């Protein structure tokens, strides 16, 4: 999966935080829900405009950023 298909950064949306394309839902929002013990299925139920691939793209995005920090 390529997270760039699903994640975008636009300075005019949510102050430039990485968001799921076509929404105002940030990567941080998704990670917070998962950290609060919501399952992917629960997130999809609460936010029917999302798809599983978009949630997984949020995880991939953060993993990519973490890897960049390790190599900096």
N, CA and C of each residue as an Amber inpcrd file, in Angstrom:
protein
   216
   0.8550000  -1.1860000   0.0000000   0.0000000   0.0000000   0.0000000
   0.8980000   1.2470000   0.0000000   0.4820000   2.2220000  -0.7170000
   1.1750000   3.4990000  -0.7420000   0.3070000   4.5260000  -0.0210000
   0.7450000   4.9580000   1.1450000  -0.0780000   5.8900000   1.9250000
  -0.3600000   7.1830000   1.1760000   0.4790000   7.5560000   0.2470000
   0.2710000   8.8060000  -0.5000000  -1.0240000   8.7970000  -1.3130000
  -1.5510000   7.6180000  -1.5910000  -2.8360000   7.5160000  -2.2900000
  -3.9830000   8.0040000  -1.4080000  -3.7900000   7.9370000  -0.0880000
  -4.8770000   8.1950000   0.8420000  -4.6450000   9.3810000   1.7780000
  -3.4020000   9.8070000   1.9440000  -3.0660000  10.8650000   2.8990000
  -2.5700000  12.0900000   2.1380000  -3.0590000  13.2590000   2.5460000
  -2.5860000  14.4990000   1.9260000  -2.3420000  15.5480000   3.0060000
  -1.5240000  16.5150000   2.6460000  -1.2460000  17.6460000   3.5330000
  -1.5670000  18.9130000   2.7490000  -2.5310000  19.6580000   3.2590000
  -2.9720000  20.8970000   2.6250000  -3.0050000  21.9630000   3.7140000
  -2.2150000  23.0240000   3.5570000  -2.1640000  24.0520000   4.5940000
  -3.5180000  24.6830000   4.9100000  -4.4890000  24.5380000   4.0140000
  -5.8030000  25.1420000   4.2350000  -6.7970000  24.1840000   4.8910000
  -6.3710000  22.9600000   5.1470000  -7.2380000  21.9800000   5.8000000
  -6.5750000  21.5290000   7.0980000  -7.2680000  21.7560000   8.1950000
  -6.8070000  21.3500000   9.5330000  -5.3820000  21.8260000   9.8150000
  -5.0950000  23.0660000   9.3970000  -3.8150000  23.7110000   9.6670000
  -2.6210000  22.9450000   9.1080000  -2.8370000  22.2280000   8.0070000
  -1.7440000  21.5260000   7.3430000  -1.3880000  20.1910000   7.9610000
  -2.2180000  19.6900000   8.8490000  -1.9640000  18.3680000   9.4160000
  -2.2800000  17.3140000   8.3550000  -1.5790000  16.1810000   8.3900000
  -1.8820000  15.1330000   7.4160000  -3.2940000  14.5920000   7.6310000
  -4.0750000  14.5740000   6.5560000  -5.4830000  14.1500000   6.6020000
  -5.7400000  13.0630000   5.5720000  -6.7960000  12.3210000   5.8250000
  -7.2660000  11.3760000   4.8230000  -7.8800000  12.1940000   3.6970000
  -7.4320000  11.9410000   2.4910000  -7.8970000  12.7120000   1.3320000
  -9.4160000  12.7470000   1.2610000  -9.9410000  13.9210000   0.9520000
 -11.3710000  14.0920000   0.7920000 -12.1260000  14.2280000   2.1040000
 -11.3830000  14.2590000   3.2220000 -12.0050000  14.4170000   4.5330000
 -11.2240000  15.4640000   5.3320000 -11.7250000  15.7580000   6.4940000
 -11.0020000  16.5930000   7.4510000 -10.5150000  15.7510000   8.6330000
 -10.4900000  14.4400000   8.4320000 -10.0440000  13.5060000   9.4630000
  -8.5270000  13.3750000   9.3700000  -7.8570000  13.7020000  10.4790000
  -6.4010000  13.6640000  10.4750000  -5.8810000  12.2720000  10.8060000
  -4.6280000  12.0620000  10.4510000  -3.9410000  10.8360000  10.8400000
  -3.9640000  10.7330000  12.3690000  -3.7400000  11.8500000  13.0430000
  -3.7670000  11.8770000  14.5020000  -5.1220000  11.4130000  15.0400000
  -6.2130000  11.8450000  14.4150000  -7.5470000  11.4050000  14.8440000
  -7.6320000   9.8830000  14.8220000  -7.2230000   9.3030000  13.7120000
  -7.3120000   7.8510000  13.5470000  -6.4420000   7.1420000  14.5780000
  -5.2140000   7.6260000  14.7530000  -4.3220000   6.9930000  15.7270000
  -4.8810000   7.1160000  17.1400000  -5.4930000   8.2340000  17.4540000
  -6.1010000   8.4250000  18.7730000  -7.2300000   7.4290000  19.0030000
  -8.0470000   7.2250000  17.9980000  -9.1460000   6.2660000  18.1310000
  -8.6180000   4.8590000  18.3560000  -7.5840000   4.4950000  17.5950000
  -6.9970000   3.1690000  17.7660000  -6.3620000   3.0410000  19.1540000
  -5.6870000   4.0900000  19.6170000  -5.0660000   4.0760000  20.9430000
  -6.1120000   4.0020000  22.0480000  -7.2930000   4.5250000  21.7870000
  -8.3960000   4.4600000  22.7530000  -9.1400000   3.1270000  22.6670000
  -8.5300000   2.1670000  21.9660000  -9.0270000   0.7990000  21.8760000
 -10.2350000   0.6340000  20.9560000 -10.4340000   1.5790000  20.0390000
 -11.4550000   1.3640000  19.0160000 -10.8790000   0.4030000  17.9800000
 -11.6850000  -0.5140000  17.5320000 -11.2510000  -1.4070000  16.4640000
 -11.4480000  -0.7050000  15.1190000 -10.8210000  -1.2310000  14.1210000
 -11.0140000  -0.6940000  12.7730000 -12.4930000  -0.7720000  12.4040000
 -13.1310000  -1.8690000  12.7610000 -14.5530000  -2.0380000  12.4500000
 -15.4000000  -0.9680000  13.1350000 -15.0690000  -0.6300000  14.3860000
 -15.8120000   0.4180000  15.0970000 -15.6180000   1.7820000  14.4370000
 -14.3990000   2.0670000  14.0130000 -14.1330000   3.3360000  13.3330000
 -14.9330000   3.4010000  12.0390000 -14.9340000   2.3050000  11.2870000
 -15.6740000   2.2760000  10.0290000 -17.1740000   2.4290000  10.2710000
 -17.6530000   1.8980000  11.3640000 -19.0750000   2.0400000  11.7000000
 -19.4010000   3.4870000  12.0480000 -18.5340000   4.1240000  12.8570000
 -18.7620000   5.5050000  13.2820000 -18.5170000   6.5200000  12.1660000
 -17.6510000   6.1740000  11.2400000 -17.2910000   7.0730000  10.1310000
 -17.4320000   6.3100000   8.8140000 -18.6670000   6.1230000   8.3540000
 -18.8980000   5.2880000   7.1720000 -18.2590000   5.8220000   5.8900000
 -17.8220000   7.0750000   5.9020000 -17.1480000   7.6080000   4.7160000
 -15.7250000   7.0670000   4.5820000 -15.2120000   6.4360000   5.6360000
 -13.8600000   5.8870000   5.5930000 -13.8660000   4.4530000   5.0970000
 -12.6910000   4.0490000   4.6080000 -12.4650000   2.6700000   4.1820000
 -11.2870000   2.1130000   4.9680000 -11.2500000   0.8160000   5.0890000
 -10.1750000   0.1630000   5.8370000  -8.8040000   0.5620000   5.2980000
  -8.6830000   0.6680000   3.9880000  -7.4040000   1.0370000   3.3740000
  -6.9270000   2.4060000   3.8540000  -7.8420000   3.3150000   4.0880000
  -7.4710000   4.6500000   4.5580000  -6.9400000   4.5890000   5.9870000
  -7.5480000   3.7740000   6.8090000  -7.0750000   3.6300000   8.1910000
  -5.6830000   2.9980000   8.1990000  -5.5020000   1.9710000   7.3910000
  -4.1880000   1.3350000   7.2990000  -3.1510000   2.2950000   6.7300000
  -3.5570000   3.1730000   5.8350000  -2.6420000   4.1690000   5.2790000
  -2.1520000   5.1210000   6.3700000  -3.0000000   5.4220000   7.3460000
  -2.5730000   6.2700000   8.4700000  -1.4410000   5.5940000   9.2360000
  -1.5740000   4.2950000   9.4690000  -0.5240000   3.5500000  10.1630000
   0.7590000   3.5190000   9.3350000   0.6040000   3.3210000   8.0400000
   1.7770000   3.3010000   7.1650000   2.4650000   4.6670000   7.1440000
   1.6820000   5.7330000   7.1390000   2.2360000   7.0790000   7.1420000
   3.1100000   7.2970000   8.3780000   2.5880000   6.9230000   9.5360000
   3.3320000   7.1240000  10.7830000   4.5800000   6.2380000  10.8160000
   4.4750000   5.0140000  10.3290000   5.6320000   4.1320000  10.2770000
   6.7150000   4.7300000   9.3820000   6.3060000   5.3020000   8.2660000
   7.2570000   5.9390000   7.3450000   7.9450000   7.1240000   8.0180000
   7.1750000   7.9460000   8.7300000   7.7550000   9.1110000   9.4210000
   8.7190000   8.6630000  10.5180000   8.3770000   7.6160000  11.2390000
   9.2590000   7.0840000  12.2810000  10.5670000   6.5950000  11.6820000
  10.4840000   5.9180000  10.5560000  11.6840000   5.4290000   9.8840000
  12.5760000   6.5940000   9.4510000  11.9500000   7.6780000   8.9640000
  12.7280000   8.8510000   8.5740000  13.4590000   9.4510000   9.7690000
  12.8160000   9.4730000  10.9350000  13.4660000  10.0070000  12.1360000
  14.6750000   9.1600000  12.5450000  14.5650000   7.8730000  12.3700000
  15.6690000   6.9710000  12.7400000  16.8770000   7.1850000  11.8540000
  16.6530000   7.6100000  10.6270000  17.7510000   7.7980000   9.6750000
  18.2350000   9.2410000   9.6160000  17.6740000  10.0930000  10.4340000
  18.0630000  11.5080000  10.4200000  19.2750000  11.7490000  11.2980000
